[in-house]
Amino acid sequence: MRAVVQRVAEARVRVEDATSSGASPSTPLGAGPSTPLGTGRVAGEIGRGLLVLLAVGRDDGPDDVTYVAGKIRDMRIFESDAGRHMDRSVADVGGAVLVVSQFTLYGDIRKGRRPAFDAAAPPEHARALYESVVRELRAAQLPVATGEFQAMMRVELVNDGPVTILIDSKRQF
């Protein structure tokens, strides 16, 4: 299981509705977003806390859930009241967590130019473990918001720091 964890002042995730068609044929590539920012339904939103982009691997199980949820819950990446950097956890500062599924964290581009996602879990397995991570964080009394699994989403955030931490339950990095 992999996670990209960002310390944020605020974050939200919007889900594109079924009528969004993506880039129009007349829009040149690289000319900006296919739909304006701020469109779509807000699925999850937090103030100060952690934005977690979470991917589930093909071989992941309950131990990976426990490892990743524990790291998210306990990592000390917030400043203390005394000004000491990287001293407090999200729970210590009364922060929240926004968890967004992102299987592309398993994209492998070592061969060719198109990412391969062979190491990512199939959707039904990934959904179950994604939901388990969310349950574990909520069980720790953390306020948790989420995106929508397998939906096309827009993530908006205000980085705080910026501070970005990578977690891999298989400890490959």
LOMARLO-217425 format. One record per residue: z, x, y of N, C-alpha, C in turn; residue in one letter. Coordinates in nm, 2 decimals, always signed. Atoms other than C-alpha are relative to their C-alpha. Example, Ala and Ser with C-alpha at 12.3 -4.5 7.8 and 13.67 -1.06 7.14 Angstrom:
REM LOMARLO-217425
{{+0.00,+0.09,-0.12},{+0.78,+1.23,-0.45},{+0.00,+0.09,+0.12},'a'},
{{+0.00,-0.09,-0.11},{+0.71,+1.37,-0.11},{+0.08,-0.08,+0.11},'s'},
***
This chain:
REM LOMARLO-217425
{{+0.00,+0.09,-0.12},{+0.00,+0.00,+0.00},{+0.00,+0.09,+0.12},'m'},
{{+0.01,-0.08,-0.12},{-0.09,+0.13,+0.34},{+0.03,-0.09,+0.12},'r'},
{{-0.03,+0.07,-0.13},{+0.03,+0.03,+0.69},{-0.02,+0.10,+0.11},'a'},
{{+0.01,-0.07,-0.13},{-0.05,+0.14,+1.04},{+0.10,-0.08,+0.08},'v'},
{{-0.11,+0.06,-0.08},{+0.26,+0.07,+1.25},{+0.00,+0.05,+0.14},'v'},
{{+0.00,-0.04,-0.14},{+0.24,+0.06,+1.62},{+0.12,-0.06,+0.08},'q'},
{{-0.11,+0.06,-0.08},{+0.53,+0.02,+1.86},{-0.07,-0.06,+0.12},'r'},
{{+0.07,+0.08,-0.10},{+0.43,-0.25,+2.11},{+0.10,-0.06,+0.10},'v'},
{{-0.07,+0.08,-0.10},{+0.55,-0.41,+2.43},{-0.02,-0.15,-0.03},'a'},
{{+0.04,+0.13,+0.04},{+0.37,-0.72,+2.31},{-0.12,+0.01,-0.08},'e'},
{{+0.12,+0.01,+0.08},{+0.11,-0.82,+2.06},{-0.03,-0.14,-0.04},'a'},
{{+0.04,+0.14,+0.05},{-0.08,-1.13,+1.94},{-0.13,+0.02,-0.08},'r'},
{{+0.13,+0.00,+0.08},{-0.35,-1.21,+1.69},{-0.06,-0.14,+0.01},'v'},
{{+0.07,+0.12,-0.01},{-0.61,-1.47,+1.74},{-0.10,-0.01,-0.11},'r'},
{{+0.09,+0.02,+0.11},{-0.81,-1.63,+1.47},{-0.12,-0.07,+0.05},'v'},
{{+0.12,+0.06,-0.05},{-1.17,-1.71,+1.54},{-0.03,-0.13,-0.08},'e'},
{{+0.03,+0.13,+0.06},{-1.27,-2.07,+1.47},{-0.13,+0.01,-0.08},'d'},
{{+0.12,+0.00,+0.09},{-1.54,-2.17,+1.22},{-0.13,+0.00,+0.08},'a'},
{{+0.12,+0.01,-0.07},{-1.79,-2.22,+1.50},{-0.04,+0.13,+0.06},'t'},
{{+0.03,-0.13,-0.05},{-1.78,-1.85,+1.61},{-0.11,+0.06,-0.09},'s'},
{{+0.11,-0.05,+0.08},{-2.11,-1.70,+1.51},{-0.02,+0.15,+0.01},'s'},
{{+0.02,-0.14,-0.01},{-2.06,-1.34,+1.60},{-0.09,+0.03,+0.11},'g'},
{{+0.09,-0.05,-0.11},{-2.30,-1.14,+1.81},{-0.13,-0.09,-0.01},'a'},
{{+0.12,+0.08,-0.01},{-2.60,-1.34,+1.93},{-0.12,+0.10,-0.01},'s'},
{{+0.12,-0.09,+0.01},{-2.95,-1.20,+1.86},{-0.04,+0.07,+0.13},'p'},
{{+0.04,-0.07,-0.13},{-3.00,-1.12,+2.23},{+0.11,+0.10,+0.05},'s'},
{{-0.10,-0.09,-0.05},{-2.68,-0.92,+2.26},{-0.02,+0.14,-0.07},'t'},
{{+0.02,-0.13,+0.06},{-2.75,-0.55,+2.21},{+0.13,+0.06,-0.06},'p'},
{{-0.12,-0.07,+0.07},{-2.52,-0.35,+1.97},{+0.07,+0.08,+0.10},'l'},
{{-0.08,-0.09,-0.09},{-2.24,-0.18,+2.15},{+0.02,-0.05,+0.14},'g'},
{{+0.00,+0.06,-0.13},{-2.27,-0.41,+2.45},{+0.13,-0.07,+0.03},'a'},
{{-0.13,+0.07,-0.03},{-1.91,-0.54,+2.42},{+0.03,-0.10,-0.11},'g'},
{{-0.04,+0.10,+0.11},{-1.73,-0.81,+2.22},{-0.10,-0.11,-0.01},'p'},
{{+0.09,+0.11,+0.03},{-1.93,-1.08,+2.05},{+0.05,-0.13,+0.06},'s'},
{{-0.06,+0.12,-0.06},{-1.69,-1.34,+2.18},{+0.10,+0.05,+0.11},'t'},
{{-0.09,-0.05,-0.11},{-1.48,-1.31,+2.50},{+0.14,+0.02,-0.05},'p'},
{{-0.14,-0.02,+0.04},{-1.13,-1.17,+2.46},{+0.08,-0.12,+0.05},'l'},
{{-0.08,+0.11,-0.03},{-0.87,-1.43,+2.47},{-0.05,-0.13,-0.06},'g'},
{{+0.05,+0.12,+0.06},{-1.07,-1.68,+2.27},{+0.05,-0.01,-0.14},'t'},
{{-0.05,+0.02,+0.13},{-0.96,-1.83,+1.94},{+0.15,-0.05,+0.01},'g'},
{{-0.14,+0.05,+0.01},{-0.63,-1.98,+1.83},{+0.10,+0.11,-0.03},'r'},
{{-0.10,-0.10,+0.02},{-0.32,-1.77,+1.85},{+0.07,-0.03,-0.13},'v'},
{{-0.07,+0.02,+0.13},{-0.19,-1.73,+1.49},{+0.14,+0.06,+0.00},'a'},
{{-0.13,-0.06,-0.01},{+0.10,-1.50,+1.57},{+0.01,+0.08,+0.13},'g'},
{{-0.03,-0.07,-0.12},{+0.26,-1.34,+1.87},{+0.14,+0.05,+0.01},'e'},
{{-0.13,-0.05,-0.02},{+0.55,-1.12,+1.95},{+0.01,+0.07,+0.13},'i'},
{{-0.02,-0.09,-0.11},{+0.71,-0.94,+2.24},{+0.03,+0.14,-0.05},'g'},
{{-0.03,-0.14,+0.04},{+0.87,-0.60,+2.20},{+0.02,+0.01,-0.15},'r'},
{{-0.02,-0.01,+0.15},{+0.85,-0.48,+1.84},{-0.11,+0.09,-0.06},'g'},
{{+0.09,-0.08,+0.08},{+0.61,-0.35,+1.58},{-0.12,-0.09,-0.04},'l'},
{{+0.12,+0.05,+0.05},{+0.25,-0.44,+1.51},{-0.03,+0.08,-0.13},'l'},
{{+0.03,-0.07,+0.13},{+0.18,-0.37,+1.14},{-0.13,-0.05,-0.05},'v'},
{{+0.12,+0.03,+0.07},{-0.17,-0.36,+1.00},{+0.02,+0.05,-0.14},'l'},
{{-0.04,-0.02,+0.13},{-0.12,-0.39,+0.63},{-0.12,-0.02,-0.10},'l'},
{{+0.10,+0.01,+0.11},{-0.35,-0.32,+0.33},{+0.07,+0.02,-0.13},'a'},
{{-0.05,-0.01,+0.14},{-0.28,-0.37,-0.04},{-0.10,+0.07,-0.09},'v'},
{{+0.09,-0.07,+0.09},{-0.42,-0.13,-0.29},{-0.01,-0.06,-0.14},'g'},
{{+0.03,+0.06,+0.13},{-0.56,-0.22,-0.63},{+0.12,+0.02,-0.10},'r'},
{{-0.11,-0.03,+0.10},{-0.26,-0.06,-0.82},{+0.14,-0.03,+0.06},'d'},
{{-0.13,+0.02,-0.06},{+0.02,-0.18,-0.59},{+0.07,-0.11,-0.07},'d'},
{{-0.09,+0.09,+0.06},{+0.31,-0.38,-0.71},{+0.13,-0.02,+0.08},'g'},
{{-0.13,+0.02,-0.07},{+0.67,-0.48,-0.62},{+0.07,+0.12,+0.06},'p'},
{{-0.06,-0.13,-0.05},{+0.79,-0.12,-0.58},{-0.07,+0.04,+0.14},'d'},
{{+0.07,-0.03,-0.12},{+0.52,-0.07,-0.31},{+0.05,-0.09,+0.11},'d'},
{{-0.05,+0.10,-0.10},{+0.64,-0.39,-0.13},{+0.13,+0.05,+0.05},'v'},
{{-0.14,-0.04,-0.04},{+1.00,-0.27,-0.13},{-0.01,+0.13,+0.09},'t'},
{{+0.01,-0.12,-0.07},{+0.90,+0.08,-0.01},{-0.05,-0.02,+0.15},'y'},
{{+0.07,+0.02,-0.13},{+0.67,-0.03,+0.28},{+0.09,-0.09,+0.09},'v'},
{{-0.08,+0.09,-0.08},{+0.90,-0.32,+0.39},{+0.13,+0.08,+0.05},'a'},
{{-0.12,-0.08,-0.04},{+1.20,-0.08,+0.39},{-0.03,+0.10,+0.11},'g'},
{{+0.04,-0.10,-0.10},{+1.01,+0.18,+0.60},{-0.02,-0.08,+0.13},'k'},
{{+0.02,+0.08,-0.12},{+0.90,-0.09,+0.85},{+0.13,-0.04,+0.06},'i'},
{{-0.13,+0.05,-0.05},{+1.25,-0.23,+0.88},{+0.09,+0.11,+0.05},'r'},
{{-0.10,-0.10,-0.03},{+1.44,+0.10,+0.90},{-0.05,+0.11,+0.09},'d'},
{{+0.05,-0.12,-0.08},{+1.21,+0.35,+1.08},{+0.06,-0.01,+0.14},'m'},
{{-0.06,-0.01,-0.13},{+1.37,+0.47,+1.40},{-0.10,+0.06,+0.10},'r'},
{{+0.10,-0.05,-0.09},{+1.10,+0.48,+1.66},{+0.01,-0.06,+0.14},'i'},
{{-0.03,+0.05,-0.14},{+1.26,+0.31,+1.96},{+0.11,+0.08,+0.06},'f'},
{{-0.10,-0.08,-0.08},{+1.46,+0.47,+2.23},{+0.13,-0.07,+0.00},'e'},
{{-0.13,+0.05,-0.01},{+1.83,+0.43,+2.24},{+0.04,-0.04,+0.14},'s'},
{{-0.04,+0.03,-0.14},{+2.02,+0.29,+2.54},{+0.04,+0.12,+0.08},'d'},
{{-0.03,-0.12,-0.06},{+2.13,+0.64,+2.61},{-0.12,+0.09,+0.03},'a'},
{{+0.12,-0.07,-0.03},{+1.77,+0.75,+2.64},{-0.05,+0.09,-0.11},'g'},
{{+0.04,-0.09,+0.11},{+1.74,+0.93,+2.31},{-0.12,-0.06,-0.07},'r'},
{{+0.12,+0.04,+0.05},{+1.39,+0.91,+2.18},{+0.01,-0.02,-0.16},'h'},
{{+0.01,+0.02,+0.15},{+1.31,+0.78,+1.82},{+0.14,-0.01,-0.06},'m'},
{{-0.14,+0.01,+0.05},{+1.67,+0.67,+1.76},{+0.04,-0.13,-0.05},'d'},
{{-0.04,+0.13,+0.04},{+1.67,+0.30,+1.69},{-0.11,-0.07,-0.07},'r'},
{{+0.09,+0.08,+0.08},{+1.50,+0.06,+1.45},{-0.04,-0.13,+0.07},'s'},
{{+0.04,+0.12,-0.06},{+1.32,-0.26,+1.53},{+0.11,-0.10,+0.00},'v'},
{{-0.12,+0.09,+0.01},{+1.63,-0.45,+1.42},{+0.10,+0.04,+0.11},'a'},
{{-0.09,-0.05,-0.10},{+1.85,-0.23,+1.64},{-0.03,-0.05,+0.14},'d'},
{{+0.04,+0.03,-0.13},{+1.66,-0.32,+1.95},{-0.03,-0.15,+0.02},'v'},
{{+0.03,+0.14,-0.01},{+1.62,-0.69,+1.87},{-0.14,-0.04,+0.01},'g'},
{{+0.14,+0.02,+0.00},{+1.25,-0.66,+1.82},{-0.05,-0.09,-0.11},'g'},
{{+0.07,+0.09,+0.10},{+1.00,-0.86,+1.62},{-0.11,+0.08,-0.07},'a'},
{{+0.11,-0.06,+0.08},{+0.72,-0.77,+1.37},{-0.11,-0.10,-0.01},'v'},
{{+0.13,+0.07,+0.02},{+0.36,-0.89,+1.37},{-0.07,+0.07,-0.11},'l'},
{{+0.07,-0.05,+0.12},{+0.20,-0.84,+1.03},{-0.14,-0.06,-0.01},'v'},
{{+0.14,+0.04,+0.00},{-0.18,-0.85,+1.01},{-0.06,+0.07,-0.12},'v'},
{{+0.07,-0.06,+0.12},{-0.37,-0.80,+0.68},{-0.12,+0.07,+0.05},'s'},
{{+0.12,-0.08,-0.03},{-0.64,-0.53,+0.70},{-0.04,+0.09,-0.11},'q'},
{{+0.05,-0.07,+0.12},{-0.80,-0.43,+0.38},{-0.08,+0.12,+0.03},'f'},
{{+0.08,-0.11,-0.03},{-1.02,-0.19,+0.56},{+0.07,+0.13,+0.01},'t'},
{{-0.07,-0.13,+0.01},{-0.74,+0.07,+0.56},{-0.02,+0.07,-0.13},'l'},
{{+0.04,-0.07,+0.13},{-0.86,+0.14,+0.21},{-0.15,+0.04,+0.00},'y'},
{{+0.14,-0.04,+0.00},{-1.22,+0.21,+0.33},{-0.01,+0.15,-0.02},'g'},
{{+0.03,-0.14,+0.04},{-1.35,+0.53,+0.18},{-0.14,+0.04,+0.04},'d'},
{{+0.13,-0.04,-0.05},{-1.63,+0.70,+0.37},{-0.04,+0.14,-0.04},'i'},
{{+0.03,-0.14,+0.05},{-1.64,+1.03,+0.18},{-0.14,+0.02,-0.05},'r'},
{{+0.13,+0.00,+0.05},{-1.97,+0.94,+0.03},{-0.09,-0.09,+0.08},'k'},
{{+0.09,+0.09,-0.07},{-2.25,+0.81,+0.24},{+0.06,-0.04,+0.14},'g'},
{{-0.04,+0.04,-0.14},{-2.21,+0.62,+0.57},{+0.06,-0.14,+0.00},'r'},
{{-0.06,+0.13,+0.01},{-2.10,+0.28,+0.45},{+0.13,+0.01,-0.08},'r'},
{{-0.13,-0.02,+0.07},{-1.73,+0.25,+0.36},{+0.00,-0.08,-0.14},'p'},
{{-0.02,+0.07,+0.13},{-1.64,+0.16,+0.00},{+0.14,-0.04,-0.01},'a'},
{{-0.13,+0.06,+0.00},{-1.34,-0.06,-0.06},{+0.05,-0.01,-0.15},'f'},
{{-0.03,+0.01,+0.14},{-1.30,+0.00,-0.44},{+0.16,+0.01,-0.02},'d'},
{{-0.14,-0.02,+0.02},{-0.93,+0.10,-0.39},{+0.08,-0.12,+0.05},'a'},
{{-0.07,+0.11,-0.05},{-0.84,-0.22,-0.21},{+0.02,-0.10,-0.11},'a'},
{{-0.03,+0.10,+0.10},{-0.68,-0.50,-0.41},{-0.09,-0.12,+0.02},'a'},
{{+0.07,+0.13,-0.01},{-0.87,-0.82,-0.49},{+0.08,-0.09,+0.08},'p'},
{{-0.07,+0.09,-0.10},{-0.78,-1.10,-0.24},{+0.12,-0.07,-0.06},'p'},
{{-0.11,+0.08,+0.06},{-0.56,-1.30,-0.48},{+0.12,+0.09,-0.02},'e'},
{{-0.11,-0.10,+0.02},{-0.35,-0.99,-0.57},{+0.06,+0.05,+0.14},'h'},
{{-0.04,-0.05,-0.13},{-0.35,-0.87,-0.21},{+0.09,-0.10,+0.08},'a'},
{{-0.08,+0.10,-0.08},{-0.23,-1.20,-0.06},{+0.14,-0.01,-0.05},'r'},
{{-0.14,+0.01,+0.06},{+0.07,-1.22,-0.30},{+0.09,+0.11,+0.05},'a'},
{{-0.08,-0.12,-0.04},{+0.19,-0.87,-0.21},{+0.02,+0.00,+0.16},'l'},
{{-0.01,+0.01,-0.15},{+0.11,-0.92,+0.17},{+0.12,-0.10,+0.03},'y'},
{{-0.11,+0.10,-0.03},{+0.33,-1.24,+0.16},{+0.13,+0.05,-0.04},'e'},
{{-0.13,-0.05,+0.04},{+0.60,-1.05,-0.03},{+0.06,+0.10,+0.11},'s'},
{{-0.05,-0.08,-0.11},{+0.62,-0.79,+0.25},{+0.05,-0.08,+0.11},'v'},
{{-0.05,+0.09,-0.11},{+0.65,-1.07,+0.51},{+0.13,-0.06,-0.04},'v'},
{{-0.13,+0.06,+0.04},{+0.93,-1.23,+0.30},{+0.11,+0.10,+0.00},'r'},
{{-0.11,-0.10,-0.01},{+1.12,-0.91,+0.27},{+0.04,+0.03,+0.14},'e'},
{{-0.04,-0.02,-0.14},{+1.11,-0.85,+0.64},{+0.08,-0.12,+0.06},'l'},
{{-0.07,+0.12,-0.05},{+1.22,-1.21,+0.71},{+0.14,+0.00,-0.07},'r'},
{{-0.13,+0.00,+0.07},{+1.50,-1.17,+0.45},{+0.10,+0.10,+0.07},'a'},
{{-0.08,-0.10,-0.07},{+1.62,-0.87,+0.66},{+0.04,-0.06,+0.14},'a'},
{{-0.03,+0.07,-0.13},{+1.66,-1.12,+0.95},{-0.08,+0.05,+0.12},'q'},
{{+0.09,-0.04,-0.10},{+1.37,-0.98,+1.14},{-0.09,-0.12,+0.04},'l'},
{{+0.10,+0.10,-0.04},{+1.16,-1.23,+1.35},{-0.14,+0.06,-0.04},'p'},
{{+0.13,-0.05,+0.05},{+0.81,-1.20,+1.18},{-0.10,-0.11,+0.03},'v'},
{{+0.12,+0.08,-0.03},{+0.48,-1.34,+1.30},{-0.11,+0.06,-0.09},'a'},
{{+0.11,-0.05,+0.08},{+0.16,-1.31,+1.10},{-0.14,-0.04,+0.05},'t'},
{{+0.13,+0.05,-0.01},{-0.21,-1.33,+1.12},{-0.04,-0.10,-0.11},'g'},
{{+0.04,+0.08,+0.11},{-0.41,-1.53,+0.88},{-0.08,+0.08,-0.10},'e'},
{{+0.06,-0.08,+0.10},{-0.50,-1.37,+0.55},{-0.15,-0.04,-0.02},'f'},
{{+0.14,+0.01,+0.02},{-0.88,-1.32,+0.50},{-0.08,-0.07,+0.12},'q'},
{{+0.07,+0.05,-0.12},{-0.96,-1.46,+0.85},{-0.06,+0.11,+0.09},'a'},
{{+0.05,-0.09,-0.11},{-1.17,-1.30,+1.12},{+0.10,-0.01,+0.11},'m'},
{{-0.10,+0.00,-0.11},{-0.91,-1.20,+1.38},{-0.03,+0.10,+0.11},'m'},
{{+0.00,-0.09,-0.12},{-0.88,-1.04,+1.72},{+0.15,+0.04,+0.02},'r'},
{{-0.14,-0.05,-0.02},{-0.56,-0.83,+1.76},{+0.00,+0.05,+0.15},'v'},
{{-0.02,-0.05,-0.14},{-0.44,-0.78,+2.12},{+0.14,+0.06,+0.00},'e'},
{{-0.13,-0.07,+0.00},{-0.16,-0.54,+2.19},{+0.01,+0.08,+0.13},'l'},
{{-0.04,-0.10,-0.10},{+0.01,-0.34,+2.46},{+0.08,+0.10,-0.07},'v'},
{{-0.07,-0.11,+0.06},{+0.10,-0.01,+2.31},{+0.12,+0.04,+0.08},'n'},
{{-0.12,-0.06,-0.06},{+0.45,+0.13,+2.39},{+0.01,+0.14,-0.04},'d'},
{{-0.01,-0.14,+0.04},{+0.43,+0.50,+2.40},{-0.12,+0.08,+0.04},'g'},
{{+0.01,+0.07,+0.13},{+0.19,+0.50,+2.23},{+0.07,+0.07,-0.11},'p'},
{{-0.06,-0.05,+0.13},{+0.37,+0.54,+1.90},{-0.07,-0.07,-0.11},'v'},
{{+0.07,+0.05,+0.12},{+0.17,+0.50,+1.58},{+0.04,+0.08,-0.12},'t'},
{{-0.04,-0.06,+0.12},{+0.30,+0.57,+1.24},{-0.08,-0.05,-0.12},'i'},
{{+0.07,+0.04,+0.12},{+0.11,+0.57,+0.91},{+0.10,+0.00,-0.12},'l'},
{{-0.08,+0.01,+0.12},{+0.28,+0.46,+0.59},{-0.09,-0.02,-0.12},'i'},
{{+0.08,+0.01,+0.12},{+0.14,+0.50,+0.24},{+0.10,+0.00,-0.12},'d'},
{{-0.10,+0.01,+0.11},{+0.35,+0.38,-0.06},{-0.03,+0.10,-0.11},'s'},
{{+0.03,-0.10,+0.10},{+0.17,+0.63,-0.28},{+0.01,+0.14,+0.05},'k'},
{{-0.03,-0.13,-0.07},{+0.25,+0.91,-0.03},{-0.12,+0.09,-0.01},'r'},
{{+0.12,-0.08,+0.00},{-0.11,+1.03,-0.01},{-0.03,+0.06,+0.13},'q'},
{{+0.01,-0.06,-0.13},{-0.07,+1.12,+0.35},{+0.13,-0.01,+0.07},'f'},
***
